[in-house]
């Protein structure tokens, strides 16, 4: 069956195609009688305007890209659930891409050929790209960056204060009387800024409390996954003097660490207290529930979308800004035991 066209509507209404276009797009005023005829013809024929064609004629696609390293990571899945409705509210559809942290793929998406893709701007959480890589991207691409890649004055960066949040997490453990505190998740390489800032907060909390940092208790991981937490926790338990608390750089890492502890017959938090990061849904329903740093994901999503749409609509260069959403510490059973109320 042939799709109804704008010309079909014009013929039925007895007006020109330009008049139908003016009614559909609101480009020019038409008389109430003419508008009523056109609207009746549209309803009778079931005409649906080709929004994509209209946008492309205006130099826009009506779509934004959201690029994350992993779709199977709960944090990114929950963040996308906040970004998509915010984009819809702003009149945009969302294209989603997973990079697996591949530097070449991320570079192609933000490179000088990126304008050939069908999107008007991009929100990206880069894992493979360093700060230097971001500096040589296509500067005409409206871009908002998530994670720990700081603004270069051209793109915007949205996140939370990772140092302060990590400091809060470790201070919580210290306030509970824990003194031999480990950290799981350090990544001391150029693209590991998020992990490095969490390690920085870990160190600051120790310094503020007058506690020494045992470097052997800072365990690196390739990713922030359950297997990484389980493996690192097993190594920590093999120490002659294992930790009495662990700051994990994600809730998935914390979940893996707890799995190892329980498998070894240890109690959480009585023997080892655990705190995570991200406040994913799984952490609220496991046993024990996981104490965590909770970033305001809805605020991150809203700020990222608003800044990107503003950049897309601006005909003049816009200075990049640092935007920080709030975070809060949520203490649950993995640090408070049966005393936890959340």
Residue frames as qw, qx, qy, qz and C-alpha x, y, z in Angstrom:
[[0.000, 0.889, 0.459, 0.000, 0.00, 0.00, 0.00],
 [0.417, 0.514, -0.029, 0.749, 1.39, 3.39, -1.01],
 [0.353, -0.428, -0.453, 0.698, 2.26, 5.79, 1.81],
 [0.098, 0.913, 0.394, 0.045, 0.17, 8.95, 1.94],
 [0.522, 0.121, 0.019, 0.844, 2.10, 12.01, 0.83],
 [0.049, -0.475, -0.234, 0.847, 1.82, 15.71, 1.49],
 [0.169, 0.099, -0.503, -0.842, 0.63, 16.14, -2.13],
 [0.252, -0.373, -0.872, -0.191, -2.25, 13.71, -1.47],
 [0.171, -0.581, -0.563, 0.562, -3.37, 15.87, 1.45],
 [0.007, 0.355, -0.138, -0.924, -3.15, 19.00, -0.71],
 [0.203, -0.108, -0.722, -0.653, -5.31, 17.49, -3.46],
 [0.270, -0.501, -0.821, 0.042, -8.00, 16.34, -1.02],
 [0.190, -0.621, -0.396, 0.649, -8.06, 19.69, 0.79],
 [0.387, 0.808, 0.360, 0.261, -8.02, 21.67, -2.48],
 [0.186, -0.950, 0.182, 0.170, -4.92, 23.67, -1.52],
 [0.546, 0.682, -0.474, 0.110, -1.30, 23.79, -2.60],
 [0.849, -0.098, -0.412, 0.315, 1.36, 21.47, -1.12],
 [0.293, 0.334, -0.343, 0.828, 3.06, 24.57, 0.29],
 [0.487, -0.489, 0.038, -0.723, -0.09, 25.44, 2.24],
 [0.914, -0.280, -0.281, -0.080, -0.19, 21.93, 3.71],
 [0.684, 0.142, -0.383, 0.604, 3.48, 22.27, 4.66],
 [0.032, -0.470, 0.215, -0.856, 2.76, 25.61, 6.33],
 [0.730, -0.459, -0.079, -0.500, -0.03, 24.02, 8.40],
 [0.929, -0.126, -0.313, 0.150, 2.04, 20.98, 9.38],
 [0.662, 0.084, -0.277, 0.691, 5.17, 22.91, 10.28],
 [0.256, -0.856, -0.339, 0.297, 3.63, 26.17, 11.47],
 [0.533, -0.002, 0.192, 0.824, 5.88, 28.16, 9.15],
 [0.057, -0.128, -0.199, -0.970, 3.26, 30.71, 8.08],
 [0.371, 0.265, 0.561, -0.691, -0.21, 31.81, 9.07],
 [0.119, -0.217, -0.781, -0.573, -3.17, 30.43, 7.14],
 [0.486, -0.291, -0.030, -0.823, -6.84, 31.27, 7.55],
 [0.482, -0.143, 0.736, -0.454, -8.78, 29.22, 10.11],
 [0.831, 0.338, 0.136, -0.420, -10.99, 27.84, 7.33],
 [0.625, 0.572, -0.528, -0.051, -7.99, 26.65, 5.29],
 [0.046, -0.436, 0.831, -0.342, -6.31, 25.16, 8.35],
 [0.683, 0.008, 0.542, -0.490, -9.51, 23.25, 9.18],
 [0.835, 0.449, -0.134, -0.288, -9.70, 21.82, 5.62],
 [0.423, 0.568, -0.695, 0.129, -6.08, 20.69, 5.76],
 [0.272, -0.315, 0.788, -0.453, -6.48, 19.12, 9.20],
 [0.817, 0.162, 0.313, -0.457, -9.61, 17.23, 8.04],
 [0.763, 0.525, -0.354, -0.128, -7.70, 15.89, 5.03],
 [0.137, 0.528, -0.787, 0.288, -4.78, 14.85, 7.24],
 [0.527, -0.145, 0.679, -0.491, -7.13, 12.96, 9.57],
 [0.851, 0.324, 0.103, -0.400, -9.04, 11.30, 6.71],
 [0.729, 0.543, -0.417, 0.009, -5.90, 10.10, 4.94],
 [0.873, -0.456, 0.028, 0.169, -3.96, 9.27, 8.10],
 [0.554, 0.698, -0.216, 0.400, -1.04, 11.39, 6.91],
 [0.705, -0.631, -0.005, 0.322, 2.08, 11.34, 9.08],
 [0.241, 0.931, -0.276, -0.010, 4.77, 13.96, 8.39],
 [0.877, 0.167, -0.229, 0.388, 8.26, 12.65, 7.68],
 [0.417, -0.903, 0.051, 0.093, 9.95, 14.18, 10.69],
 [0.729, -0.298, 0.335, 0.517, 13.38, 12.86, 9.74],
 [0.495, 0.487, 0.387, 0.607, 13.22, 14.40, 6.27],
 [0.087, -0.944, -0.187, -0.256, 12.06, 17.69, 7.76],
 [0.593, -0.748, 0.156, 0.256, 14.87, 17.70, 10.28],
 [0.705, -0.044, 0.388, 0.592, 17.47, 16.86, 7.65],
 [0.319, 0.741, 0.332, 0.489, 16.21, 19.71, 5.49],
 [0.261, -0.948, 0.020, -0.180, 16.94, 21.96, 8.45],
 [0.370, 0.623, -0.600, 0.340, 20.41, 20.43, 8.90],
 [0.405, -0.377, 0.669, -0.495, 19.34, 18.31, 11.89],
 [0.387, 0.006, -0.903, -0.188, 18.55, 14.64, 12.40],
 [0.649, -0.468, -0.027, -0.599, 16.56, 15.03, 15.62],
 [0.944, -0.206, -0.245, 0.078, 18.74, 12.36, 17.21],
 [0.127, -0.816, 0.530, -0.196, 21.57, 12.38, 19.72],
 [0.779, 0.168, -0.592, 0.120, 24.09, 9.61, 20.34],
 [0.577, -0.687, 0.354, -0.265, 24.82, 8.23, 23.79],
 [0.723, 0.401, -0.549, 0.126, 28.03, 6.22, 23.88],
 [0.638, -0.625, 0.376, -0.247, 29.00, 4.03, 26.84],
 [0.069, 0.514, -0.852, -0.073, 31.67, 1.38, 27.27],
 [0.098, -0.055, -0.993, 0.022, 29.38, -1.42, 28.45],
 [0.535, -0.286, -0.267, -0.749, 25.62, -1.95, 28.28],
 [0.749, -0.267, -0.606, -0.023, 25.76, -4.91, 30.68],
 [0.321, 0.015, -0.532, 0.783, 27.04, -2.71, 33.51],
 [0.154, -0.704, -0.686, 0.103, 24.11, -1.75, 35.76],
 [0.190, -0.584, -0.125, 0.779, 25.39, 1.78, 36.34],
 [0.009, 0.176, -0.484, -0.857, 25.31, 2.61, 32.62],
 [0.128, -0.414, -0.842, -0.320, 21.99, 0.84, 32.11],
 [0.194, -0.714, -0.568, 0.360, 20.43, 2.90, 34.90],
 [0.139, -0.488, 0.101, 0.856, 22.00, 6.09, 33.57],
 [0.022, -0.083, -0.691, -0.718, 20.57, 5.42, 30.11],
 [0.149, -0.591, -0.792, -0.038, 17.14, 4.95, 31.65],
 [0.155, -0.744, -0.292, 0.581, 17.45, 8.52, 32.91],
 [0.149, -0.342, 0.396, 0.839, 18.97, 10.00, 29.75],
 [0.094, 0.292, 0.810, 0.499, 16.36, 8.66, 27.30],
 [0.047, -0.786, -0.615, 0.033, 13.29, 10.38, 28.84],
 [0.217, -0.716, -0.016, 0.664, 15.26, 13.60, 29.33],
 [0.178, -0.163, 0.595, 0.767, 16.17, 13.56, 25.63],
 [0.050, 0.517, 0.798, 0.305, 12.58, 12.83, 24.58],
 [0.122, -0.818, -0.419, 0.376, 11.40, 15.75, 26.65],
 [0.152, -0.634, 0.243, 0.719, 13.84, 17.90, 24.69],
 [0.660, 0.624, -0.002, -0.417, 12.50, 16.59, 21.38],
 [0.264, 0.609, -0.728, -0.170, 15.30, 14.14, 20.61],
 [0.988, -0.033, -0.111, -0.107, 15.53, 10.40, 20.01],
 [0.395, -0.717, 0.574, 0.037, 18.55, 8.53, 21.35],
 [0.833, 0.383, -0.399, 0.005, 20.99, 6.34, 19.44],
 [0.675, -0.636, 0.369, -0.059, 23.01, 4.06, 21.75],
 [0.720, 0.501, -0.469, 0.105, 26.45, 2.61, 21.06],
 [0.810, -0.545, 0.200, 0.082, 28.66, 0.32, 23.13],
 [0.371, 0.813, -0.450, 0.016, 32.40, 0.70, 22.62],
 [0.951, -0.177, -0.173, 0.187, 33.79, -1.99, 24.96],
 [0.453, -0.800, 0.190, 0.344, 36.35, 0.67, 25.83],
 [0.755, 0.239, 0.344, 0.504, 37.94, 0.33, 22.38],
 [0.225, -0.608, 0.063, 0.759, 40.07, 3.41, 21.79],
 [0.147, -0.011, 0.627, 0.765, 39.87, 3.25, 17.99],
 [0.056, -0.589, -0.758, -0.275, 36.08, 2.98, 17.94],
 [0.217, -0.799, -0.369, 0.423, 35.66, 5.81, 20.43],
 [0.260, -0.440, 0.271, 0.816, 38.08, 7.91, 18.38],
 [0.107, 0.246, 0.716, 0.644, 36.12, 7.31, 15.17],
 [0.110, -0.729, -0.675, -0.005, 32.89, 8.42, 16.84],
 [0.189, -0.885, -0.161, 0.394, 34.32, 11.78, 17.92],
 [0.520, -0.182, 0.409, 0.728, 36.75, 12.20, 15.01],
 [0.107, 0.393, -0.207, -0.890, 36.57, 14.55, 12.09],
 [0.241, -0.068, -0.784, -0.568, 34.41, 12.13, 10.13],
 [0.044, 0.305, 0.842, -0.442, 31.80, 11.95, 12.86],
 [0.339, 0.376, 0.103, -0.856, 29.58, 14.54, 11.15],
 [0.394, 0.132, -0.724, -0.551, 28.75, 11.86, 8.61],
 [0.114, -0.234, -0.939, 0.225, 26.86, 9.90, 11.27],
 [0.259, -0.559, -0.518, -0.594, 23.15, 10.47, 11.73],
 [0.461, -0.670, -0.494, 0.308, 23.14, 12.41, 15.00],
 [0.097, 0.909, 0.076, 0.397, 23.28, 16.05, 16.02],
 [0.119, -0.738, 0.509, -0.426, 25.46, 15.69, 19.11],
 [0.764, 0.020, -0.636, 0.103, 26.91, 13.15, 21.49],
 [0.561, -0.679, 0.349, -0.320, 27.05, 12.25, 25.16],
 [0.794, 0.298, -0.518, 0.114, 30.00, 9.93, 25.70],
 [0.669, -0.665, 0.323, -0.074, 31.54, 8.12, 28.65],
 [0.633, 0.599, -0.490, 0.026, 34.96, 7.29, 27.20],
 [0.862, -0.455, 0.219, 0.046, 37.03, 4.45, 28.55],
 [0.848, 0.143, 0.199, 0.469, 39.69, 3.95, 25.89],
 [0.345, 0.755, 0.054, 0.555, 40.29, 7.63, 25.10],
 [0.513, -0.309, -0.333, 0.729, 42.64, 9.71, 27.19],
 [0.012, -0.839, -0.223, 0.496, 42.32, 13.43, 27.87],
 [0.147, -0.478, 0.495, 0.711, 44.81, 14.08, 25.04],
 [0.196, 0.242, 0.859, 0.407, 42.71, 12.01, 22.63],
 [0.086, 0.775, 0.604, -0.167, 39.64, 14.09, 23.40],
 [0.122, -0.725, 0.064, 0.675, 41.57, 17.27, 22.65],
 [0.044, -0.310, 0.640, 0.702, 42.03, 16.31, 18.97],
 [0.368, 0.455, 0.808, -0.066, 38.40, 15.36, 18.24],
 [0.136, 0.533, 0.497, 0.671, 36.10, 17.11, 15.74],
 [0.113, -0.188, -0.400, 0.890, 35.62, 20.48, 17.46],
 [0.366, -0.082, -0.272, -0.886, 32.38, 21.11, 15.51],
 [0.522, -0.284, -0.790, -0.155, 30.67, 18.10, 17.14],
 [0.477, -0.588, 0.169, -0.631, 28.45, 19.15, 20.07],
 [0.673, 0.065, -0.707, 0.206, 29.84, 16.98, 22.85],
 [0.541, -0.653, 0.269, -0.456, 29.18, 16.30, 26.53],
 [0.533, 0.298, -0.766, 0.200, 31.57, 14.00, 28.37],
 [0.784, -0.548, -0.002, -0.292, 30.74, 11.81, 31.36],
 [0.918, -0.091, -0.182, 0.341, 33.18, 10.04, 33.66],
 [0.502, -0.745, 0.070, 0.433, 36.56, 11.42, 34.63],
 [0.545, 0.263, 0.299, 0.738, 37.75, 13.31, 31.54],
 [0.124, -0.642, -0.291, 0.698, 37.85, 16.98, 32.41],
 [0.424, 0.858, 0.287, -0.042, 36.50, 19.71, 30.15],
 [0.609, 0.007, 0.208, 0.766, 38.99, 21.28, 27.75],
 [0.020, 0.450, 0.069, -0.890, 36.95, 24.48, 27.56],
 [0.319, 0.120, -0.558, -0.756, 35.09, 23.33, 24.43],
 [0.560, -0.286, -0.727, -0.276, 33.09, 20.29, 25.56],
 [0.525, -0.561, 0.230, -0.597, 31.17, 20.01, 28.84],
 [0.395, 0.112, -0.885, 0.217, 31.93, 17.48, 31.54],
 [0.652, -0.438, 0.004, -0.619, 29.23, 16.13, 33.86],
 [0.645, 0.012, -0.738, 0.199, 29.86, 13.89, 36.86],
 [0.613, -0.773, -0.146, -0.072, 30.27, 13.90, 40.62],
 [0.022, -0.809, 0.539, -0.231, 33.23, 14.80, 42.81],
 [0.894, 0.042, -0.446, 0.018, 34.88, 11.38, 42.88],
 [0.378, 0.312, -0.599, 0.633, 37.54, 12.43, 45.37],
 [0.352, -0.290, 0.367, -0.810, 35.04, 13.79, 47.88],
 [0.864, -0.101, -0.168, -0.464, 32.69, 10.83, 47.40],
 [0.797, 0.137, -0.549, 0.211, 35.49, 8.33, 47.97],
 [0.124, 0.331, -0.554, 0.754, 36.66, 10.25, 51.00],
 [0.621, -0.262, 0.150, -0.723, 33.11, 10.02, 52.39],
 [0.910, -0.005, -0.369, -0.191, 33.07, 6.26, 51.83],
 [0.638, 0.174, -0.587, 0.466, 36.35, 5.66, 53.66],
 [0.130, -0.350, 0.412, -0.831, 35.46, 8.11, 56.45],
 [0.797, -0.245, -0.098, -0.543, 32.34, 6.03, 57.03],
 [0.878, 0.016, -0.458, 0.137, 34.48, 2.92, 57.54],
 [0.351, 0.294, -0.509, 0.729, 36.83, 4.81, 59.84],
 [0.411, -0.388, 0.181, -0.805, 33.89, 6.12, 61.89],
 [0.906, -0.204, -0.201, -0.311, 32.89, 2.50, 62.53],
 [0.628, -0.638, 0.446, -0.008, 36.28, 1.80, 64.11],
 [0.923, 0.279, 0.143, 0.222, 37.86, 0.08, 61.11],
 [0.257, -0.852, 0.327, 0.318, 41.57, 0.74, 60.85],
 [0.360, -0.273, 0.760, 0.467, 43.02, -1.71, 58.34],
 [0.583, 0.621, 0.298, -0.430, 41.14, -0.62, 55.26],
 [0.478, -0.032, 0.676, 0.559, 41.77, -1.97, 51.76],
 [0.424, 0.600, -0.036, -0.678, 40.79, -0.51, 48.37],
 [0.561, 0.128, 0.766, 0.286, 39.81, -2.59, 45.34],
 [0.480, 0.768, 0.424, 0.011, 39.74, -0.98, 41.90],
 [0.162, -0.781, 0.256, 0.547, 42.82, 1.18, 41.36],
 [0.764, 0.502, 0.316, 0.252, 43.86, 1.70, 37.72],
 [0.314, -0.764, 0.180, 0.535, 47.18, 3.57, 37.51],
 [0.477, 0.118, 0.573, 0.656, 47.28, 4.18, 33.76],
 [0.034, -0.020, 0.177, 0.983, 46.36, 7.14, 31.49],
 [0.410, -0.305, -0.497, -0.701, 42.69, 6.21, 30.98],
 [0.516, -0.378, -0.750, 0.170, 42.07, 5.22, 34.61],
 [0.011, 0.396, -0.192, 0.898, 41.25, 8.69, 35.93],
 [0.660, -0.487, -0.190, -0.539, 38.02, 7.65, 37.67],
 [0.883, -0.260, -0.346, 0.184, 39.81, 4.93, 39.63],
 [0.521, 0.206, -0.300, 0.772, 42.75, 7.21, 40.38],
 [0.214, -0.498, 0.077, -0.837, 40.48, 9.86, 41.84],
 [0.817, -0.453, -0.216, -0.286, 38.83, 7.27, 44.06],
 [0.806, -0.065, -0.334, 0.485, 42.25, 6.21, 45.24],
 [0.194, 0.417, -0.186, 0.868, 43.02, 9.87, 45.92],
 [0.546, -0.543, -0.048, -0.636, 39.93, 10.12, 48.12],
 [0.909, -0.250, -0.323, 0.087, 40.96, 6.90, 49.88],
 [0.614, 0.131, -0.314, 0.712, 44.32, 8.42, 50.73],
 [0.081, -0.506, 0.080, -0.855, 42.85, 11.75, 51.84],
 [0.733, -0.527, -0.193, -0.385, 40.50, 10.06, 54.29],
 [0.859, -0.178, -0.307, 0.369, 43.42, 8.20, 55.86],
 [0.399, 0.298, -0.201, 0.843, 45.49, 11.37, 56.09],
 [0.332, -0.578, -0.046, -0.744, 42.64, 13.30, 57.74],
 [0.842, -0.476, -0.143, -0.212, 42.26, 10.55, 60.33],
 [0.205, -0.762, 0.603, -0.117, 45.99, 10.31, 60.95],
 [0.903, -0.059, 0.423, -0.048, 46.08, 6.74, 59.66],
 [0.145, -0.492, 0.697, 0.501, 48.90, 5.34, 57.53],
 [0.808, 0.402, -0.101, -0.418, 48.09, 3.83, 54.14],
 [0.619, -0.257, 0.718, 0.186, 49.33, 0.29, 53.62],
 [0.340, 0.513, -0.464, -0.637, 50.15, 0.32, 49.90],
 [0.020, 0.090, -0.981, -0.171, 49.80, -3.45, 49.69],
 [0.261, 0.429, 0.775, -0.383, 46.10, -3.07, 50.49],
 [0.418, 0.617, -0.058, -0.664, 45.43, -1.01, 47.32],
 [0.554, 0.057, 0.799, 0.229, 44.52, -3.64, 44.73],
 [0.245, 0.380, -0.376, -0.809, 44.22, -2.82, 41.04],
 [0.599, 0.325, 0.722, -0.116, 41.56, -4.29, 38.74],
 [0.230, 0.074, 0.612, 0.753, 41.15, -4.25, 34.94],
 [0.280, -0.465, -0.468, -0.697, 37.43, -3.49, 35.24],
 [0.312, -0.210, 0.506, -0.776, 34.87, -2.82, 37.97],
 [0.711, -0.061, -0.526, -0.462, 33.20, -6.23, 37.76],
 [0.846, -0.437, 0.110, -0.283, 32.16, -8.97, 40.19],
 [0.947, 0.097, -0.144, 0.271, 35.02, -11.27, 39.16],
 [0.355, 0.602, -0.314, 0.643, 37.50, -8.45, 39.78],
 [0.446, -0.620, 0.283, -0.581, 36.14, -7.96, 43.30],
 [0.963, -0.232, 0.026, -0.133, 36.04, -11.67, 44.06],
 [0.836, 0.295, -0.221, 0.406, 39.62, -12.25, 42.86],
 [0.162, 0.628, -0.335, 0.683, 41.04, -9.21, 44.67],
 [0.642, -0.562, 0.202, -0.482, 39.26, -10.12, 47.91],
 [0.989, -0.074, -0.097, 0.080, 40.69, -13.63, 47.76],
 [0.613, 0.432, -0.301, 0.589, 44.19, -12.15, 47.45],
 [0.184, -0.649, 0.282, -0.682, 43.58, -9.84, 50.42],
 [0.844, -0.423, 0.079, -0.321, 42.39, -12.72, 52.60],
 [0.929, 0.111, -0.210, 0.283, 45.63, -14.57, 51.94],
 [0.161, 0.712, -0.376, 0.571, 47.62, -11.79, 53.66],
 [0.449, -0.073, -0.736, 0.501, 49.06, -12.57, 57.09],
 [0.001, -0.400, -0.484, 0.778, 47.14, -9.53, 58.35],
 [0.134, 0.486, 0.688, 0.522, 44.02, -9.18, 56.17],
 [0.096, -0.278, 0.008, -0.956, 41.90, -6.01, 56.17],
 [0.073, 0.365, 0.801, -0.469, 38.93, -5.41, 58.45],
 [0.387, 0.731, 0.329, -0.456, 37.18, -3.22, 55.84],
 [0.453, 0.069, 0.589, 0.666, 37.26, -2.69, 52.08],
 [0.317, 0.659, 0.061, -0.679, 36.33, 0.28, 49.91],
 [0.550, 0.228, 0.719, 0.357, 35.25, -1.13, 46.53],
 [0.036, -0.287, 0.250, 0.924, 35.23, 1.15, 43.48],
 [0.487, -0.080, -0.444, -0.748, 31.84, -0.14, 42.30],
 [0.731, -0.176, 0.375, -0.542, 28.92, -2.07, 43.72],
 [0.918, 0.264, -0.263, -0.131, 29.73, -4.93, 41.34],
 [0.415, 0.466, -0.662, 0.415, 33.23, -5.12, 42.83],
 [0.370, -0.343, 0.559, -0.658, 31.66, -5.07, 46.30],
 [0.899, 0.020, 0.041, -0.436, 29.30, -7.88, 45.33],
 [0.805, 0.347, -0.468, 0.111, 32.22, -10.02, 44.18],
 [0.127, 0.465, -0.659, 0.577, 34.18, -9.25, 47.34],
 [0.628, -0.238, 0.392, -0.628, 31.20, -10.24, 49.52],
 [0.930, 0.161, -0.227, -0.240, 30.84, -13.50, 47.57],
 [0.598, 0.384, -0.618, 0.338, 34.44, -14.44, 48.39],
 [0.169, -0.401, 0.583, -0.686, 34.09, -13.47, 52.05],
 [0.794, -0.121, 0.219, -0.554, 30.97, -15.58, 52.54],
 [0.893, 0.265, -0.357, -0.070, 32.52, -18.49, 50.66],
 [0.424, 0.393, -0.652, 0.491, 35.46, -18.38, 53.07],
 [0.552, -0.482, -0.662, 0.161, 33.09, -18.53, 56.05],
 [0.240, -0.074, -0.282, 0.926, 33.57, -14.89, 57.08],
 [0.019, 0.750, 0.632, -0.193, 30.82, -12.53, 58.18],
 [0.186, 0.291, 0.197, 0.917, 29.94, -9.20, 56.60],
 [0.284, 0.830, -0.283, 0.389, 30.30, -6.72, 58.27],
 [0.746, -0.659, 0.094, -0.021, 31.36, -8.36, 61.57],
 [0.812, -0.210, 0.264, 0.476, 34.66, -9.68, 60.19],
 [0.334, -0.038, 0.365, 0.868, 35.07, -7.42, 57.17],
 [0.280, 0.722, 0.363, -0.518, 32.95, -4.34, 56.37],
 [0.422, 0.202, 0.601, 0.648, 32.34, -3.57, 52.69],
 [0.244, 0.736, 0.235, -0.586, 31.30, -0.34, 50.99],
 [0.572, 0.329, 0.578, 0.480, 30.71, 0.07, 47.25],
 [0.010, -0.432, 0.150, 0.889, 30.05, 2.85, 44.74],
 [0.128, -0.063, -0.659, -0.739, 27.24, 3.64, 42.22],
 [0.437, 0.174, 0.557, -0.685, 24.11, 2.58, 44.18],
 [0.361, 0.063, -0.735, -0.570, 22.89, 0.08, 41.59],
 [0.743, -0.249, -0.093, -0.614, 19.58, -1.68, 42.14],
 [0.818, 0.014, -0.571, 0.066, 21.19, -5.08, 42.82],
 [0.314, 0.243, -0.600, 0.694, 22.98, -3.64, 45.84],
 [0.419, -0.270, 0.236, -0.834, 19.67, -2.80, 47.50],
 [0.865, -0.081, -0.071, -0.489, 18.25, -6.31, 47.33],
 [0.674, 0.248, -0.675, 0.170, 21.13, -8.71, 47.97],
 [0.739, -0.662, 0.005, -0.124, 22.06, -10.11, 51.35],
 [0.149, -0.638, -0.404, 0.639, 23.70, -8.27, 52.85],
 [0.324, 0.909, 0.239, 0.111, 22.52, -5.06, 51.23],
 [0.692, 0.132, -0.008, 0.709, 25.50, -3.02, 50.10],
 [0.196, -0.832, -0.105, 0.509, 26.52, 0.30, 51.62],
 [0.592, 0.397, 0.411, 0.568, 27.41, 2.63, 48.78],
 [0.056, -0.398, 0.055, 0.914, 28.07, 6.06, 47.33],
 [0.393, 0.618, 0.681, 0.021, 24.93, 7.10, 45.45],
 [0.138, -0.113, 0.278, 0.944, 25.46, 9.57, 42.57],
 [0.442, 0.534, 0.377, -0.614, 22.39, 11.51, 41.50],
 [0.410, 0.092, 0.756, 0.502, 21.96, 9.74, 38.14],
 [0.247, 0.784, 0.565, 0.067, 18.83, 11.69, 37.19],
 [0.084, -0.926, 0.046, 0.366, 20.64, 14.98, 37.72],
 [0.392, -0.385, 0.623, 0.557, 23.64, 13.77, 35.71],
 [0.382, 0.391, 0.759, 0.354, 21.35, 12.73, 32.86],
 [0.130, 0.901, 0.405, -0.086, 19.35, 15.96, 32.92],
 [0.194, -0.829, 0.230, 0.471, 22.42, 18.21, 32.99],
 [0.423, -0.188, 0.704, 0.539, 24.10, 16.25, 30.20],
 [0.331, 0.562, 0.704, 0.281, 21.05, 16.38, 27.92],
 [0.028, 0.944, 0.254, -0.208, 20.33, 20.05, 28.61],
 [0.263, -0.704, 0.379, 0.540, 23.91, 21.10, 27.88],
 [0.414, 0.023, 0.755, 0.508, 24.03, 19.04, 24.70],
 [0.264, 0.733, 0.609, 0.150, 20.76, 20.46, 23.36],
 [0.085, -0.930, -0.024, 0.356, 21.97, 23.96, 24.18],
 [0.350, -0.469, 0.571, 0.576, 25.19, 23.28, 22.24],
 [0.402, 0.331, 0.767, 0.375, 23.28, 21.86, 19.26],
 [0.152, 0.854, 0.493, 0.060, 21.07, 24.93, 19.10],
 [0.248, -0.834, 0.073, 0.488, 23.85, 27.48, 19.49],
 [0.676, 0.705, 0.063, 0.207, 25.29, 29.16, 16.41],
 [0.089, 0.853, -0.418, 0.301, 28.21, 30.54, 18.40],
 [0.572, 0.176, -0.725, 0.340, 30.98, 28.66, 20.25],
 [0.648, -0.673, -0.076, -0.347, 30.00, 27.82, 23.83],
 [0.046, 0.608, -0.707, 0.358, 32.61, 27.61, 26.59],
 [0.694, -0.122, -0.710, -0.002, 32.91, 24.19, 28.19],
 [0.408, -0.602, 0.328, -0.603, 31.96, 23.88, 31.84],
 [0.261, 0.064, -0.925, 0.270, 32.39, 21.42, 34.69],
 [0.620, -0.355, -0.096, -0.693, 29.02, 20.34, 36.09],
 [0.165, 0.143, -0.916, 0.337, 28.89, 18.30, 39.30],
 [0.651, -0.428, -0.417, -0.468, 25.83, 16.44, 40.50],
 [0.475, -0.579, 0.468, -0.469, 25.33, 15.65, 44.15],
 [0.617, 0.065, -0.784, 0.024, 26.21, 12.35, 45.77],
 [0.576, -0.562, 0.289, -0.519, 25.27, 10.84, 49.10],
 [0.148, 0.273, -0.934, 0.176, 26.47, 7.99, 51.24],
 [0.798, -0.236, -0.153, -0.533, 23.92, 5.25, 51.91],
 [0.085, -0.394, 0.867, -0.293, 24.85, 2.97, 54.81],
 [0.843, -0.062, -0.281, -0.454, 23.35, -0.51, 54.61],
 [0.928, -0.352, 0.085, -0.094, 23.97, -3.96, 56.04],
 [0.853, 0.310, -0.197, 0.371, 27.45, -4.49, 54.56],
 [0.290, 0.443, -0.415, 0.740, 28.82, -1.89, 57.01],
 [0.385, -0.394, 0.312, -0.774, 26.12, -1.56, 59.67],
 [0.082, -0.035, -0.986, 0.143, 24.87, -5.12, 59.92],
 [0.141, -0.559, -0.816, -0.042, 21.45, -5.62, 61.45],
 [0.125, -0.586, -0.315, 0.736, 21.44, -1.98, 62.60],
 [0.058, -0.020, 0.479, 0.875, 20.93, -0.84, 58.99],
 [0.359, 0.502, 0.564, -0.549, 17.54, 0.72, 58.26],
 [0.432, 0.608, -0.237, -0.623, 17.88, 1.37, 54.49]]
